[in-house]
Amino acid sequence: MPSAGFIDLIITGGEGIPLLQRRIATYEVRLQDHTEPLQQIAQDVLREVDDNFGNQGGRYGPWSPLAPSTMASRRFPSMPILQQTGEMRSSFKVLESSPNSITVGSRNWKATIHQGGTRDGRIPARRMIGLSWDMREKMVQRFSEWVKKVLAEG
């Protein structure tokens, strides 16, 4: 029944509504599992960590030079900082993964010390992993692309 002075648009269910409801339910289910974009982001983070080792911490601020006493005790003095054996650099990987989260890091105890430094300042912080602005933008991009892909697949 029309109301006076207004234009009413009345939409009834029709045949298309159940199909739309099923499609929305399908999207809802598919969008609950974030494994695909999280795996991509993890690989992006690992590439950023590797790049950070390659440029001596340039991603998060250059690493402090080694103390003369440290330089004197090194087996390979010409090797870059934190890369004497390659063990620390290669210790970064995906540690845990679920449909809605992923953890990238290192279980190497030396990496933990160097990431934050020591309280007494004997070992300065040399950040190996973090979230740069570039990475944050990349994360948003990965999720946006994934949502578009899911919606396009119907």
C-alpha positions in Angstrom: 0.0 0.0 0.0 1.6 3.3 -1.1 2.2 6.0 1.5 1.3 9.5 0.8 4.1 11.8 -0.5 6.8 9.1 -0.7 8.0 6.7 -3.3 8.2 3.2 -1.9 10.3 0.5 -3.4 9.2 -2.9 -2.2 11.5 -5.9 -2.9 10.2 -9.4 -2.4 12.1 -12.6 -2.3 11.6 -13.9 -5.7 13.6 -16.8 -7.2 17.0 -15.0 -7.0 17.1 -14.5 -3.3 17.8 -18.2 -2.3 20.6 -18.3 -4.9 22.1 -15.1 -3.5 21.9 -16.5 0.0 23.7 -19.6 -1.0 26.4 -17.7 -2.8 26.9 -15.4 0.2 27.1 -18.4 2.5 29.7 -19.9 0.2 31.8 -16.7 0.3 31.5 -16.6 4.1 32.8 -20.2 4.4 35.7 -19.6 1.9 36.7 -16.3 3.5 37.1 -17.9 6.9 40.3 -19.8 5.9 43.1 -17.3 5.4 45.8 -19.9 4.7 46.5 -18.7 1.1 47.2 -15.0 1.8 49.0 -15.9 5.1 51.4 -18.3 3.3 52.1 -15.6 0.7 52.7 -13.0 3.5 55.0 -15.4 5.3 57.2 -15.8 2.2 57.2 -12.0 1.8 58.4 -11.6 5.4 61.1 -14.2 4.9 62.3 -12.5 1.8 62.4 -9.2 3.8 64.4 -10.9 6.6 66.9 -12.2 4.0 67.2 -8.8 2.4 67.7 -7.3 5.8 70.7 -9.6 6.5 72.0 -8.8 3.0 72.1 -5.1 3.7 73.2 -5.3 7.4 69.9 -4.2 8.9 69.1 -1.4 6.5 65.4 -2.3 6.7 65.0 -1.3 10.3 68.1 0.9 10.8 71.7 -0.1 10.2 73.2 -2.6 12.6 75.8 -1.3 15.0 79.4 -2.2 14.0 81.0 -5.0 15.8 83.2 -4.2 18.8 87.0 -4.5 18.2 87.1 -7.3 20.7 84.4 -9.2 18.7 86.2 -8.6 15.5 89.5 -9.9 17.0 87.8 -13.2 18.0 86.0 -13.9 14.7 87.1 -16.9 12.6 86.2 -15.0 9.4 86.6 -11.3 10.1 85.5 -10.3 6.6 82.1 -11.9 6.9 79.1 -9.6 7.4 77.7 -9.0 10.9 75.6 -11.9 12.3 76.6 -14.1 9.4 79.7 -15.8 10.6 78.3 -19.3 9.9 75.0 -18.5 8.2 73.1 -20.4 11.0 71.2 -17.3 12.3 70.2 -16.1 8.8 68.9 -19.6 7.9 67.1 -20.1 11.2 64.2 -17.8 10.2 61.2 -19.8 8.9 57.5 -20.4 9.4 57.2 -21.6 13.0 53.5 -22.2 13.3 50.5 -22.0 10.9 46.7 -22.3 11.1 43.9 -21.2 8.9 43.8 -17.8 10.6 47.4 -17.1 11.8 51.0 -17.7 10.9 54.1 -17.2 12.9 57.4 -16.4 11.2 60.6 -16.2 13.3 63.6 -18.0 14.6 64.1 -20.4 17.5 67.8 -19.6 17.5 68.6 -18.2 21.0 71.3 -15.9 19.6 68.8 -14.3 17.2 66.6 -13.5 20.2 69.5 -11.7 22.0 70.6 -9.8 18.9 67.0 -8.8 18.0 66.6 -6.8 21.2 70.1 -6.4 22.5 71.1 -6.9 26.1 70.0 -4.6 29.0 73.6 -3.8 29.9 74.2 -2.7 26.3 77.1 -5.1 25.7 75.3 -6.4 22.7 73.4 -3.7 20.8 70.0 -4.5 19.2 70.3 -5.6 15.6 66.8 -6.0 14.4 66.5 -8.9 11.9 62.7 -9.1 11.6 59.9 -6.6 12.0 57.0 -5.0 10.1 58.2 -2.3 7.7 55.6 0.0 6.2 56.3 -1.7 2.9 55.4 -5.0 4.4 52.2 -3.7 6.0 51.1 -2.4 2.6 52.0 -5.7 1.0 49.9 -7.6 3.6 46.9 -5.4 2.8 47.5 -6.0 -0.9 47.8 -9.8 -0.4 44.5 -9.9 1.4 42.7 -7.6 -1.0 43.9 -9.7 -4.0 42.7 -12.9 -2.2 39.2 -11.5 -1.4 38.8 -10.4 -5.0 39.9 -13.8 -6.3 37.4 -15.6 -4.0 34.6 -13.3 -5.1 35.5 -13.7 -8.8 35.5 -17.5 -8.5 32.0 -17.4 -7.2 
